[in-house]
Amino acid sequence: MRTVGIGALGLIGGLLLAITLRDILAHALTDTEDTPSTVGMILASLKPTLGLLGAVLAVRLDRRHHRTRPGDRGED
């Protein structure tokens, strides 16, 4: 159950990072009228990519931290 919670928090963190990055990149890259469609596709794929990356990274970091804590016997 702990892993699901950590994964959900990582997903939310990744989505918030993606929204922030997308807003910054959208203003920087779409100031011109001749913006290629590939930039739009990249900006659209940021949310699912960073959301998934955030969830995976959060779970891996938690497992590493949980495994290396002194005095922990692996009980959850």
PDB file of N, H, CA, C and O in Angstrom:
ATOM      1  N   MET A   1       0.819  -1.182   0.000  1.00  0.00           N
ATOM      2  CA  MET A   1       0.000   0.000   0.000  1.00  0.00           C
ATOM      3  C   MET A   1       0.871   1.257   0.000  1.00  0.00           C
ATOM      4  O   MET A   1       0.518   2.283  -0.581  1.00  0.00           O
ATOM      5  N   ARG A   2       2.013   1.144   0.666  1.00  0.00           N
ATOM      6  H   ARG A   2       2.300   0.311   1.138  1.00  0.00           H
ATOM      7  CA  ARG A   2       2.925   2.280   0.710  1.00  0.00           C
ATOM      8  C   ARG A   2       3.439   2.608  -0.690  1.00  0.00           C
ATOM      9  O   ARG A   2       3.571   3.779  -1.045  1.00  0.00           O
ATOM     10  N   THR A   3       3.727   1.588  -1.478  1.00  0.00           N
ATOM     11  H   THR A   3       3.620   0.636  -1.189  1.00  0.00           H
ATOM     12  CA  THR A   3       4.244   1.793  -2.824  1.00  0.00           C
ATOM     13  C   THR A   3       3.222   2.506  -3.700  1.00  0.00           C
ATOM     14  O   THR A   3       3.591   3.353  -4.513  1.00  0.00           O
ATOM     15  N   VAL A   4       1.959   2.178  -3.545  1.00  0.00           N
ATOM     16  H   VAL A   4       1.660   1.489  -2.884  1.00  0.00           H
ATOM     17  CA  VAL A   4       0.908   2.834  -4.327  1.00  0.00           C
ATOM     18  C   VAL A   4       0.831   4.319  -3.971  1.00  0.00           C
ATOM     19  O   VAL A   4       0.696   5.168  -4.851  1.00  0.00           O
ATOM     20  N   GLY A   5       0.916   4.621  -2.690  1.00  0.00           N
ATOM     21  H   GLY A   5       1.026   3.931  -1.975  1.00  0.00           H
ATOM     22  CA  GLY A   5       0.878   6.016  -2.250  1.00  0.00           C
ATOM     23  C   GLY A   5       2.070   6.806  -2.745  1.00  0.00           C
ATOM     24  O   GLY A   5       1.917   7.934  -3.212  1.00  0.00           O
ATOM     25  N   ILE A   6       3.259   6.226  -2.648  1.00  0.00           N
ATOM     26  H   ILE A   6       3.383   5.310  -2.269  1.00  0.00           H
ATOM     27  CA  ILE A   6       4.465   6.894  -3.129  1.00  0.00           C
ATOM     28  C   ILE A   6       4.381   7.078  -4.645  1.00  0.00           C
ATOM     29  O   ILE A   6       4.770   8.124  -5.163  1.00  0.00           O
ATOM     30  N   GLY A   7       3.880   6.079  -5.350  1.00  0.00           N
ATOM     31  H   GLY A   7       3.564   5.229  -4.929  1.00  0.00           H
ATOM     32  CA  GLY A   7       3.725   6.198  -6.801  1.00  0.00           C
ATOM     33  C   GLY A   7       2.743   7.291  -7.179  1.00  0.00           C
ATOM     34  O   GLY A   7       2.969   8.024  -8.142  1.00  0.00           O
ATOM     35  N   ALA A   8       1.648   7.408  -6.424  1.00  0.00           N
ATOM     36  H   ALA A   8       1.465   6.813  -5.641  1.00  0.00           H
ATOM     37  CA  ALA A   8       0.663   8.454  -6.705  1.00  0.00           C
ATOM     38  C   ALA A   8       1.254   9.842  -6.456  1.00  0.00           C
ATOM     39  O   ALA A   8       1.009  10.771  -7.224  1.00  0.00           O
ATOM     40  N   LEU A   9       2.027   9.977  -5.389  1.00  0.00           N
ATOM     41  H   LEU A   9       2.226   9.221  -4.765  1.00  0.00           H
ATOM     42  CA  LEU A   9       2.677  11.262  -5.124  1.00  0.00           C
ATOM     43  C   LEU A   9       3.692  11.607  -6.210  1.00  0.00           C
ATOM     44  O   LEU A   9       3.801  12.761  -6.624  1.00  0.00           O
ATOM     45  N   GLY A  10       4.431  10.602  -6.666  1.00  0.00           N
ATOM     46  H   GLY A  10       4.342   9.664  -6.330  1.00  0.00           H
ATOM     47  CA  GLY A  10       5.379  10.823  -7.757  1.00  0.00           C
ATOM     48  C   GLY A  10       4.678  11.203  -9.047  1.00  0.00           C
ATOM     49  O   GLY A  10       5.168  12.051  -9.792  1.00  0.00           O
ATOM     50  N   LEU A  11       3.536  10.586  -9.319  1.00  0.00           N
ATOM     51  H   LEU A  11       3.138   9.898  -8.714  1.00  0.00           H
ATOM     52  CA  LEU A  11       2.747  10.911 -10.497  1.00  0.00           C
ATOM     53  C   LEU A  11       2.270  12.360 -10.450  1.00  0.00           C
ATOM     54  O   LEU A  11       2.359  13.081 -11.444  1.00  0.00           O
ATOM     55  N   ILE A  12       1.771  12.777  -9.310  1.00  0.00           N
ATOM     56  H   ILE A  12       1.698  12.191  -8.503  1.00  0.00           H
ATOM     57  CA  ILE A  12       1.298  14.159  -9.159  1.00  0.00           C
ATOM     58  C   ILE A  12       2.466  15.131  -9.315  1.00  0.00           C
ATOM     59  O   ILE A  12       2.333  16.160  -9.977  1.00  0.00           O
ATOM     60  N   GLY A  13       3.600  14.808  -8.713  1.00  0.00           N
ATOM     61  H   GLY A  13       3.708  13.972  -8.175  1.00  0.00           H
ATOM     62  CA  GLY A  13       4.776  15.667  -8.842  1.00  0.00           C
ATOM     63  C   GLY A  13       5.251  15.766 -10.281  1.00  0.00           C
ATOM     64  O   GLY A  13       5.607  16.849 -10.747  1.00  0.00           O
ATOM     65  N   GLY A  14       5.257  14.641 -10.988  1.00  0.00           N
ATOM     66  H   GLY A  14       4.967  13.762 -10.609  1.00  0.00           H
ATOM     67  CA  GLY A  14       5.657  14.644 -12.392  1.00  0.00           C
ATOM     68  C   GLY A  14       4.704  15.447 -13.259  1.00  0.00           C
ATOM     69  O   GLY A  14       5.133  16.153 -14.172  1.00  0.00           O
ATOM     70  N   LEU A  15       3.409  15.342 -12.976  1.00  0.00           N
ATOM     71  H   LEU A  15       3.060  14.768 -12.235  1.00  0.00           H
ATOM     72  CA  LEU A  15       2.428  16.113 -13.741  1.00  0.00           C
ATOM     73  C   LEU A  15       2.573  17.607 -13.486  1.00  0.00           C
ATOM     74  O   LEU A  15       2.462  18.406 -14.416  1.00  0.00           O
ATOM     75  N   LEU A  16       2.820  17.992 -12.234  1.00  0.00           N
ATOM     76  H   LEU A  16       2.910  17.343 -11.479  1.00  0.00           H
ATOM     77  CA  LEU A  16       3.025  19.406 -11.937  1.00  0.00           C
ATOM     78  C   LEU A  16       4.288  19.951 -12.602  1.00  0.00           C
ATOM     79  O   LEU A  16       4.298  21.079 -13.094  1.00  0.00           O
ATOM     80  N   LEU A  17       5.340  19.156 -12.615  1.00  0.00           N
ATOM     81  H   LEU A  17       5.332  18.239 -12.215  1.00  0.00           H
ATOM     82  CA  LEU A  17       6.558  19.556 -13.312  1.00  0.00           C
ATOM     83  C   LEU A  17       6.306  19.698 -14.809  1.00  0.00           C
ATOM     84  O   LEU A  17       6.800  20.636 -15.435  1.00  0.00           O
ATOM     85  N   ALA A  18       5.546  18.779 -15.382  1.00  0.00           N
ATOM     86  H   ALA A  18       5.145  18.017 -14.873  1.00  0.00           H
ATOM     87  CA  ALA A  18       5.251  18.831 -16.812  1.00  0.00           C
ATOM     88  C   ALA A  18       4.426  20.065 -17.162  1.00  0.00           C
ATOM     89  O   ALA A  18       4.668  20.701 -18.188  1.00  0.00           O
ATOM     90  N   ILE A  19       3.469  20.405 -16.329  1.00  0.00           N
ATOM     91  H   ILE A  19       3.273  19.889 -15.496  1.00  0.00           H
ATOM     92  CA  ILE A  19       2.650  21.591 -16.591  1.00  0.00           C
ATOM     93  C   ILE A  19       3.513  22.846 -16.553  1.00  0.00           C
ATOM     94  O   ILE A  19       3.390  23.724 -17.407  1.00  0.00           O
ATOM     95  N   THR A  20       4.387  22.920 -15.556  1.00  0.00           N
ATOM     96  H   THR A  20       4.487  22.206 -14.863  1.00  0.00           H
ATOM     97  CA  THR A  20       5.269  24.080 -15.439  1.00  0.00           C
ATOM     98  C   THR A  20       6.219  24.177 -16.628  1.00  0.00           C
ATOM     99  O   THR A  20       6.369  25.246 -17.219  1.00  0.00           O
ATOM    100  N   LEU A  21       6.856  23.070 -16.976  1.00  0.00           N
ATOM    101  H   LEU A  21       6.733  22.201 -16.496  1.00  0.00           H
ATOM    102  CA  LEU A  21       7.769  23.075 -18.113  1.00  0.00           C
ATOM    103  C   LEU A  21       7.060  23.384 -19.421  1.00  0.00           C
ATOM    104  O   LEU A  21       7.596  24.094 -20.272  1.00  0.00           O
ATOM    105  N   ARG A  22       5.862  22.854 -19.580  1.00  0.00           N
ATOM    106  H   ARG A  22       5.426  22.277 -18.889  1.00  0.00           H
ATOM    107  CA  ARG A  22       5.120  23.097 -20.813  1.00  0.00           C
ATOM    108  C   ARG A  22       4.775  24.573 -20.961  1.00  0.00           C
ATOM    109  O   ARG A  22       4.855  25.124 -22.059  1.00  0.00           O
ATOM    110  N   ASP A  23       4.394  25.208 -19.868  1.00  0.00           N
ATOM    111  H   ASP A  23       4.329  24.759 -18.977  1.00  0.00           H
ATOM    112  CA  ASP A  23       4.084  26.632 -19.941  1.00  0.00           C
ATOM    113  C   ASP A  23       5.322  27.459 -20.288  1.00  0.00           C
ATOM    114  O   ASP A  23       5.255  28.380 -21.102  1.00  0.00           O
ATOM    115  N   ILE A  24       6.443  27.124 -19.668  1.00  0.00           N
ATOM    116  H   ILE A  24       6.498  26.376 -19.006  1.00  0.00           H
ATOM    117  CA  ILE A  24       7.679  27.856 -19.945  1.00  0.00           C
ATOM    118  C   ILE A  24       8.128  27.634 -21.381  1.00  0.00           C
ATOM    119  O   ILE A  24       8.459  28.589 -22.084  1.00  0.00           O
ATOM    120  N   LEU A  25       8.142  26.380 -21.822  1.00  0.00           N
ATOM    121  H   LEU A  25       7.873  25.604 -21.251  1.00  0.00           H
ATOM    122  CA  LEU A  25       8.577  26.075 -23.178  1.00  0.00           C
ATOM    123  C   LEU A  25       7.613  26.598 -24.232  1.00  0.00           C
ATOM    124  O   LEU A  25       8.038  26.992 -25.318  1.00  0.00           O
ATOM    125  N   ALA A  26       6.347  26.607 -23.930  1.00  0.00           N
ATOM    126  H   ALA A  26       6.002  26.287 -23.047  1.00  0.00           H
ATOM    127  CA  ALA A  26       5.365  27.096 -24.902  1.00  0.00           C
ATOM    128  C   ALA A  26       5.578  28.579 -25.171  1.00  0.00           C
ATOM    129  O   ALA A  26       5.493  29.021 -26.316  1.00  0.00           O
ATOM    130  N   HIS A  27       5.849  29.337 -24.138  1.00  0.00           N
ATOM    131  H   HIS A  27       5.918  28.978 -23.207  1.00  0.00           H
ATOM    132  CA  HIS A  27       6.106  30.767 -24.344  1.00  0.00           C
ATOM    133  C   HIS A  27       7.413  30.998 -25.082  1.00  0.00           C
ATOM    134  O   HIS A  27       7.504  31.904 -25.911  1.00  0.00           O
ATOM    135  N   ALA A  28       8.419  30.198 -24.794  1.00  0.00           N
ATOM    136  H   ALA A  28       8.345  29.462 -24.121  1.00  0.00           H
ATOM    137  CA  ALA A  28       9.718  30.389 -25.426  1.00  0.00           C
ATOM    138  C   ALA A  28       9.741  29.914 -26.873  1.00  0.00           C
ATOM    139  O   ALA A  28      10.384  30.539 -27.716  1.00  0.00           O
ATOM    140  N   LEU A  29       9.049  28.818 -27.174  1.00  0.00           N
ATOM    141  H   LEU A  29       8.527  28.310 -26.489  1.00  0.00           H
ATOM    142  CA  LEU A  29       9.146  28.213 -28.495  1.00  0.00           C
ATOM    143  C   LEU A  29       8.061  28.651 -29.472  1.00  0.00           C
ATOM    144  O   LEU A  29       8.244  28.517 -30.681  1.00  0.00           O
ATOM    145  N   THR A  30       6.968  29.156 -28.998  1.00  0.00           N
ATOM    146  H   THR A  30       6.819  29.265 -28.015  1.00  0.00           H
ATOM    147  CA  THR A  30       5.868  29.494 -29.896  1.00  0.00           C
ATOM    148  C   THR A  30       5.668  30.994 -30.055  1.00  0.00           C
ATOM    149  O   THR A  30       4.571  31.433 -30.398  1.00  0.00           O
ATOM    150  N   ASP A  31       6.696  31.780 -29.813  1.00  0.00           N
ATOM    151  H   ASP A  31       7.588  31.423 -29.534  1.00  0.00           H
ATOM    152  CA  ASP A  31       6.586  33.222 -30.023  1.00  0.00           C
ATOM    153  C   ASP A  31       6.528  33.570 -31.506  1.00  0.00           C
ATOM    154  O   ASP A  31       5.984  34.611 -31.876  1.00  0.00           O
ATOM    155  N   THR A  32       7.068  32.731 -32.338  1.00  0.00           N
ATOM    156  H   THR A  32       7.510  31.886 -32.038  1.00  0.00           H
ATOM    157  CA  THR A  32       7.029  32.979 -33.775  1.00  0.00           C
ATOM    158  C   THR A  32       5.799  32.326 -34.383  1.00  0.00           C
ATOM    159  O   THR A  32       5.219  31.405 -33.809  1.00  0.00           O
ATOM    160  N   GLU A  33       5.416  32.810 -35.535  1.00  0.00           N
ATOM    161  H   GLU A  33       5.887  33.559 -36.001  1.00  0.00           H
ATOM    162  CA  GLU A  33       4.237  32.262 -36.213  1.00  0.00           C
ATOM    163  C   GLU A  33       4.538  30.954 -36.936  1.00  0.00           C
ATOM    164  O   GLU A  33       3.621  30.175 -37.196  1.00  0.00           O
ATOM    165  N   ASP A  34       5.784  30.698 -37.260  1.00  0.00           N
ATOM    166  H   ASP A  34       6.529  31.330 -37.049  1.00  0.00           H
ATOM    167  CA  ASP A  34       6.163  29.507 -38.023  1.00  0.00           C
ATOM    168  C   ASP A  34       6.633  28.378 -37.115  1.00  0.00           C
ATOM    169  O   ASP A  34       7.691  27.791 -37.342  1.00  0.00           O
ATOM    170  N   THR A  35       5.860  28.080 -36.106  1.00  0.00           N
ATOM    171  H   THR A  35       5.000  28.557 -35.921  1.00  0.00           H
ATOM    172  CA  THR A  35       6.220  27.015 -35.177  1.00  0.00           C
ATOM    173  C   THR A  35       5.903  25.664 -35.827  1.00  0.00           C
ATOM    174  O   THR A  35       4.770  25.436 -36.253  1.00  0.00           O
ATOM    175  N   PRO A  36       6.892  24.768 -35.906  1.00  0.00           N
ATOM    176  CA  PRO A  36       6.630  23.457 -36.512  1.00  0.00           C
ATOM    177  C   PRO A  36       5.700  22.613 -35.644  1.00  0.00           C
ATOM    178  O   PRO A  36       5.609  22.810 -34.433  1.00  0.00           O
ATOM    179  N   SER A  37       5.023  21.684 -36.279  1.00  0.00           N
ATOM    180  H   SER A  37       5.098  21.524 -37.263  1.00  0.00           H
ATOM    181  CA  SER A  37       4.074  20.843 -35.558  1.00  0.00           C
ATOM    182  C   SER A  37       4.769  19.864 -34.610  1.00  0.00           C
ATOM    183  O   SER A  37       4.147  19.357 -33.677  1.00  0.00           O
ATOM    184  N   THR A  38       6.053  19.598 -34.847  1.00  0.00           N
ATOM    185  H   THR A  38       6.558  20.010 -35.605  1.00  0.00           H
ATOM    186  CA  THR A  38       6.771  18.686 -33.951  1.00  0.00           C
ATOM    187  C   THR A  38       6.932  19.292 -32.556  1.00  0.00           C
ATOM    188  O   THR A  38       6.958  18.567 -31.561  1.00  0.00           O
ATOM    189  N   VAL A  39       7.039  20.612 -32.486  1.00  0.00           N
ATOM    190  H   VAL A  39       7.018  21.200 -33.294  1.00  0.00           H
ATOM    191  CA  VAL A  39       7.135  21.262 -31.177  1.00  0.00           C
ATOM    192  C   VAL A  39       5.832  21.043 -30.410  1.00  0.00           C
ATOM    193  O   VAL A  39       5.854  20.796 -29.204  1.00  0.00           O
ATOM    194  N   GLY A  40       4.716  21.133 -31.095  1.00  0.00           N
ATOM    195  H   GLY A  40       4.698  21.334 -32.075  1.00  0.00           H
ATOM    196  CA  GLY A  40       3.426  20.873 -30.455  1.00  0.00           C
ATOM    197  C   GLY A  40       3.299  19.440 -29.981  1.00  0.00           C
ATOM    198  O   GLY A  40       2.737  19.185 -28.916  1.00  0.00           O
ATOM    199  N   MET A  41       3.814  18.508 -30.756  1.00  0.00           N
ATOM    200  H   MET A  41       4.270  18.715 -31.621  1.00  0.00           H
ATOM    201  CA  MET A  41       3.759  17.099 -30.355  1.00  0.00           C
ATOM    202  C   MET A  41       4.650  16.849 -29.144  1.00  0.00           C
ATOM    203  O   MET A  41       4.287  16.078 -28.256  1.00  0.00           O
ATOM    204  N   ILE A  42       5.797  17.487 -29.104  1.00  0.00           N
ATOM    205  H   ILE A  42       6.091  18.113 -29.825  1.00  0.00           H
ATOM    206  CA  ILE A  42       6.696  17.321 -27.958  1.00  0.00           C
ATOM    207  C   ILE A  42       6.062  17.909 -26.709  1.00  0.00           C
ATOM    208  O   ILE A  42       6.108  17.296 -25.642  1.00  0.00           O
ATOM    209  N   LEU A  43       5.472  19.088 -26.831  1.00  0.00           N
ATOM    210  H   LEU A  43       5.434  19.585 -27.698  1.00  0.00           H
ATOM    211  CA  LEU A  43       4.830  19.722 -25.691  1.00  0.00           C
ATOM    212  C   LEU A  43       3.641  18.900 -25.196  1.00  0.00           C
ATOM    213  O   LEU A  43       3.377  18.852 -23.994  1.00  0.00           O
ATOM    214  N   ALA A  44       2.931  18.261 -26.106  1.00  0.00           N
ATOM    215  H   ALA A  44       3.145  18.300 -27.082  1.00  0.00           H
ATOM    216  CA  ALA A  44       1.782  17.449 -25.723  1.00  0.00           C
ATOM    217  C   ALA A  44       2.201  16.160 -25.018  1.00  0.00           C
ATOM    218  O   ALA A  44       1.458  15.637 -24.188  1.00  0.00           O
ATOM    219  N   SER A  45       3.374  15.654 -25.341  1.00  0.00           N
ATOM    220  H   SER A  45       3.978  16.079 -26.016  1.00  0.00           H
ATOM    221  CA  SER A  45       3.811  14.399 -24.734  1.00  0.00           C
ATOM    222  C   SER A  45       4.537  14.600 -23.404  1.00  0.00           C
ATOM    223  O   SER A  45       4.928  13.622 -22.769  1.00  0.00           O
ATOM    224  N   LEU A  46       4.722  15.834 -22.978  1.00  0.00           N
ATOM    225  H   LEU A  46       4.404  16.629 -23.495  1.00  0.00           H
ATOM    226  CA  LEU A  46       5.420  16.080 -21.719  1.00  0.00           C
ATOM    227  C   LEU A  46       4.644  15.569 -20.510  1.00  0.00           C
ATOM    228  O   LEU A  46       5.233  14.987 -19.600  1.00  0.00           O
ATOM    229  N   LYS A  47       3.341  15.780 -20.492  1.00  0.00           N
ATOM    230  H   LYS A  47       2.863  16.253 -21.232  1.00  0.00           H
ATOM    231  CA  LYS A  47       2.551  15.394 -19.321  1.00  0.00           C
ATOM    232  C   LYS A  47       2.594  13.893 -19.037  1.00  0.00           C
ATOM    233  O   LYS A  47       2.952  13.503 -17.926  1.00  0.00           O
ATOM    234  N   PRO A  48       2.246  13.049 -19.989  1.00  0.00           N
ATOM    235  CA  PRO A  48       2.290  11.616 -19.662  1.00  0.00           C
ATOM    236  C   PRO A  48       3.707  11.104 -19.411  1.00  0.00           C
ATOM    237  O   PRO A  48       3.915  10.234 -18.566  1.00  0.00           O
ATOM    238  N   THR A  49       4.674  11.642 -20.142  1.00  0.00           N
ATOM    239  H   THR A  49       4.505  12.349 -20.828  1.00  0.00           H
ATOM    240  CA  THR A  49       6.050  11.180 -19.981  1.00  0.00           C
ATOM    241  C   THR A  49       6.593  11.529 -18.602  1.00  0.00           C
ATOM    242  O   THR A  49       7.116  10.661 -17.903  1.00  0.00           O
ATOM    243  N   LEU A  50       6.474  12.792 -18.206  1.00  0.00           N
ATOM    244  H   LEU A  50       6.050  13.497 -18.774  1.00  0.00           H
ATOM    245  CA  LEU A  50       7.001  13.202 -16.907  1.00  0.00           C
ATOM    246  C   LEU A  50       6.166  12.654 -15.750  1.00  0.00           C
ATOM    247  O   LEU A  50       6.700  12.425 -14.665  1.00  0.00           O
ATOM    248  N   GLY A  51       4.876  12.443 -15.961  1.00  0.00           N
ATOM    249  H   GLY A  51       4.442  12.630 -16.843  1.00  0.00           H
ATOM    250  CA  GLY A  51       4.052  11.829 -14.930  1.00  0.00           C
ATOM    251  C   GLY A  51       4.502  10.410 -14.639  1.00  0.00           C
ATOM    252  O   GLY A  51       4.659  10.027 -13.479  1.00  0.00           O
ATOM    253  N   LEU A  52       4.707   9.641 -15.678  1.00  0.00           N
ATOM    254  H   LEU A  52       4.579   9.952 -16.619  1.00  0.00           H
ATOM    255  CA  LEU A  52       5.176   8.263 -15.519  1.00  0.00           C
ATOM    256  C   LEU A  52       6.584   8.230 -14.941  1.00  0.00           C
ATOM    257  O   LEU A  52       6.879   7.414 -14.068  1.00  0.00           O
ATOM    258  N   LEU A  53       7.452   9.109 -15.421  1.00  0.00           N
ATOM    259  H   LEU A  53       7.213   9.772 -16.130  1.00  0.00           H
ATOM    260  CA  LEU A  53       8.812   9.175 -14.917  1.00  0.00           C
ATOM    261  C   LEU A  53       8.832   9.550 -13.431  1.00  0.00           C
ATOM    262  O   LEU A  53       9.624   9.003 -12.663  1.00  0.00           O
ATOM    263  N   GLY A  54       7.975  10.466 -13.033  1.00  0.00           N
ATOM    264  H   GLY A  54       7.331  10.910 -13.657  1.00  0.00           H
ATOM    265  CA  GLY A  54       7.901  10.862 -11.630  1.00  0.00           C
ATOM    266  C   GLY A  54       7.442   9.720 -10.745  1.00  0.00           C
ATOM    267  O   GLY A  54       7.973   9.534  -9.650  1.00  0.00           O
ATOM    268  N   ALA A  55       6.462   8.952 -11.203  1.00  0.00           N
ATOM    269  H   ALA A  55       6.030   9.103 -12.093  1.00  0.00           H
ATOM    270  CA  ALA A  55       5.973   7.817 -10.420  1.00  0.00           C
ATOM    271  C   ALA A  55       7.043   6.743 -10.259  1.00  0.00           C
ATOM    272  O   ALA A  55       7.253   6.232  -9.158  1.00  0.00           O
ATOM    273  N   VAL A  56       7.711   6.403 -11.341  1.00  0.00           N
ATOM    274  H   VAL A  56       7.540   6.818 -12.235  1.00  0.00           H
ATOM    275  CA  VAL A  56       8.754   5.382 -11.294  1.00  0.00           C
ATOM    276  C   VAL A  56       9.921   5.841 -10.428  1.00  0.00           C
ATOM    277  O   VAL A  56      10.442   5.072  -9.620  1.00  0.00           O
ATOM    278  N   LEU A  57      10.325   7.083 -10.597  1.00  0.00           N
ATOM    279  H   LEU A  57       9.902   7.708 -11.253  1.00  0.00           H
ATOM    280  CA  LEU A  57      11.446   7.612  -9.827  1.00  0.00           C
ATOM    281  C   LEU A  57      11.124   7.669  -8.335  1.00  0.00           C
ATOM    282  O   LEU A  57      11.975   7.349  -7.505  1.00  0.00           O
ATOM    283  N   ALA A  58       9.918   8.070  -7.994  1.00  0.00           N
ATOM    284  H   ALA A  58       9.227   8.330  -8.668  1.00  0.00           H
ATOM    285  CA  ALA A  58       9.532   8.140  -6.579  1.00  0.00           C
ATOM    286  C   ALA A  58       9.541   6.762  -5.936  1.00  0.00           C
ATOM    287  O   ALA A  58      10.009   6.613  -4.808  1.00  0.00           O
ATOM    288  N   VAL A  59       9.034   5.760  -6.629  1.00  0.00           N
ATOM    289  H   VAL A  59       8.654   5.881  -7.546  1.00  0.00           H
ATOM    290  CA  VAL A  59       9.012   4.401  -6.076  1.00  0.00           C
ATOM    291  C   VAL A  59      10.434   3.863  -5.922  1.00  0.00           C
ATOM    292  O   VAL A  59      10.760   3.249  -4.906  1.00  0.00           O
ATOM    293  N   ARG A  60      11.275   4.090  -6.922  1.00  0.00           N
ATOM    294  H   ARG A  60      11.010   4.589  -7.747  1.00  0.00           H
ATOM    295  CA  ARG A  60      12.658   3.597  -6.836  1.00  0.00           C
ATOM    296  C   ARG A  60      13.419   4.283  -5.715  1.00  0.00           C
ATOM    297  O   ARG A  60      14.152   3.625  -4.977  1.00  0.00           O
ATOM    298  N   LEU A  61      13.259   5.598  -5.571  1.00  0.00           N
ATOM    299  H   LEU A  61      12.663   6.133  -6.171  1.00  0.00           H
ATOM    300  CA  LEU A  61      13.940   6.314  -4.500  1.00  0.00           C
ATOM    301  C   LEU A  61      13.447   5.869  -3.131  1.00  0.00           C
ATOM    302  O   LEU A  61      14.237   5.733  -2.197  1.00  0.00           O
ATOM    303  N   ASP A  62      12.143   5.642  -3.010  1.00  0.00           N
ATOM    304  H   ASP A  62      11.501   5.753  -3.769  1.00  0.00           H
ATOM    305  CA  ASP A  62      11.601   5.179  -1.735  1.00  0.00           C
ATOM    306  C   ASP A  62      12.121   3.794  -1.387  1.00  0.00           C
ATOM    307  O   ASP A  62      12.467   3.536  -0.234  1.00  0.00           O
ATOM    308  N   ARG A  63      12.180   2.910  -2.354  1.00  0.00           N
ATOM    309  H   ARG A  63      11.898   3.120  -3.290  1.00  0.00           H
ATOM    310  CA  ARG A  63      12.686   1.559  -2.091  1.00  0.00           C
ATOM    311  C   ARG A  63      14.153   1.586  -1.704  1.00  0.00           C
ATOM    312  O   ARG A  63      14.580   0.844  -0.820  1.00  0.00           O
ATOM    313  N   ARG A  64      14.927   2.442  -2.364  1.00  0.00           N
ATOM    314  H   ARG A  64      14.580   3.045  -3.082  1.00  0.00           H
ATOM    315  CA  ARG A  64      16.342   2.546  -2.016  1.00  0.00           C
ATOM    316  C   ARG A  64      16.498   3.091  -0.590  1.00  0.00           C
ATOM    317  O   ARG A  64      17.315   2.595   0.185  1.00  0.00           O
ATOM    318  N   HIS A  65      15.715   4.104  -0.258  1.00  0.00           N
ATOM    319  H   HIS A  65      15.052   4.508  -0.888  1.00  0.00           H
ATOM    320  CA  HIS A  65      15.788   4.686   1.071  1.00  0.00           C
ATOM    321  C   HIS A  65      15.293   3.694   2.124  1.00  0.00           C
ATOM    322  O   HIS A  65      15.876   3.576   3.202  1.00  0.00           O
ATOM    323  N   HIS A  66      14.233   2.997   1.805  1.00  0.00           N
ATOM    324  H   HIS A  66      13.760   3.093   0.929  1.00  0.00           H
ATOM    325  CA  HIS A  66      13.644   2.024   2.735  1.00  0.00           C
ATOM    326  C   HIS A  66      14.607   0.863   2.978  1.00  0.00           C
ATOM    327  O   HIS A  66      14.664   0.332   4.087  1.00  0.00           O
ATOM    328  N   ARG A  67      15.354   0.467   1.966  1.00  0.00           N
ATOM    329  H   ARG A  67      15.308   0.898   1.065  1.00  0.00           H
ATOM    330  CA  ARG A  67      16.275  -0.657   2.065  1.00  0.00           C
ATOM    331  C   ARG A  67      17.545  -0.288   2.836  1.00  0.00           C
ATOM    332  O   ARG A  67      18.122  -1.145   3.507  1.00  0.00           O
ATOM    333  N   THR A  68      17.991   0.967   2.754  1.00  0.00           N
ATOM    334  H   THR A  68      17.522   1.662   2.209  1.00  0.00           H
ATOM    335  CA  THR A  68      19.269   1.339   3.355  1.00  0.00           C
ATOM    336  C   THR A  68      19.134   1.997   4.721  1.00  0.00           C
ATOM    337  O   THR A  68      20.139   2.414   5.297  1.00  0.00           O
ATOM    338  N   ARG A  69      17.920   2.101   5.253  1.00  0.00           N
ATOM    339  H   ARG A  69      17.104   1.762   4.785  1.00  0.00           H
ATOM    340  CA  ARG A  69      17.761   2.682   6.591  1.00  0.00           C
ATOM    341  C   ARG A  69      18.344   1.745   7.626  1.00  0.00           C
ATOM    342  O   ARG A  69      18.081   0.543   7.594  1.00  0.00           O
ATOM    343  N   PRO A  70      19.143   2.285   8.554  1.00  0.00           N
ATOM    344  CA  PRO A  70      19.704   1.414   9.584  1.00  0.00           C
ATOM    345  C   PRO A  70      18.628   0.943  10.557  1.00  0.00           C
ATOM    346  O   PRO A  70      17.731   1.703  10.920  1.00  0.00           O
ATOM    347  N   GLY A  71      18.726  -0.300  10.968  1.00  0.00           N
ATOM    348  H   GLY A  71      19.455  -0.918  10.673  1.00  0.00           H
ATOM    349  CA  GLY A  71      17.782  -0.863  11.928  1.00  0.00           C
ATOM    350  C   GLY A  71      16.465  -1.311  11.322  1.00  0.00           C
ATOM    351  O   GLY A  71      15.571  -1.728  12.058  1.00  0.00           O
ATOM    352  N   ASP A  72      16.315  -1.241  10.021  1.00  0.00           N
ATOM    353  H   ASP A  72      17.042  -0.902   9.423  1.00  0.00           H
ATOM    354  CA  ASP A  72      15.070  -1.645   9.375  1.00  0.00           C
ATOM    355  C   ASP A  72      15.179  -3.117   8.973  1.00  0.00           C
ATOM    356  O   ASP A  72      16.150  -3.526   8.338  1.00  0.00           O
ATOM    357  N   ARG A  73      14.171  -3.906   9.351  1.00  0.00           N
ATOM    358  H   ARG A  73      13.382  -3.573   9.867  1.00  0.00           H
ATOM    359  CA  ARG A  73      14.179  -5.330   9.053  1.00  0.00           C
ATOM    360  C   ARG A  73      13.284  -5.685   7.868  1.00  0.00           C
ATOM    361  O   ARG A  73      12.979  -6.859   7.657  1.00  0.00           O
ATOM    362  N   GLY A  74      12.863  -4.688   7.096  1.00  0.00           N
ATOM    363  H   GLY A  74      13.111  -3.735   7.268  1.00  0.00           H
ATOM    364  CA  GLY A  74      12.025  -4.963   5.944  1.00  0.00           C
ATOM    365  C   GLY A  74      10.562  -5.104   6.263  1.00  0.00           C
ATOM    366  O   GLY A  74       9.783  -5.505   5.399  1.00  0.00           O
ATOM    367  N   GLU A  75      10.155  -4.781   7.496  1.00  0.00           N
ATOM    368  H   GLU A  75      10.788  -4.454   8.198  1.00  0.00           H
ATOM    369  CA  GLU A  75       8.744  -4.881   7.864  1.00  0.00           C
ATOM    370  C   GLU A  75       8.011  -3.671   7.360  1.00  0.00           C
ATOM    371  O   GLU A  75       8.529  -2.557   7.425  1.00  0.00           O
ATOM    372  N   ASP A  76       6.815  -3.870   6.858  1.00  0.00           N
ATOM    373  H   ASP A  76       6.394  -4.775   6.805  1.00  0.00           H
ATOM    374  CA  ASP A  76       6.027  -2.755   6.312  1.00  0.00           C
ATOM    375  C   ASP A  76       4.678  -2.684   6.928  1.00  0.00           C
ATOM    376  O   ASP A  76       3.887  -1.806   6.583  1.00  0.00           O
TER     377      ASP A  76
END
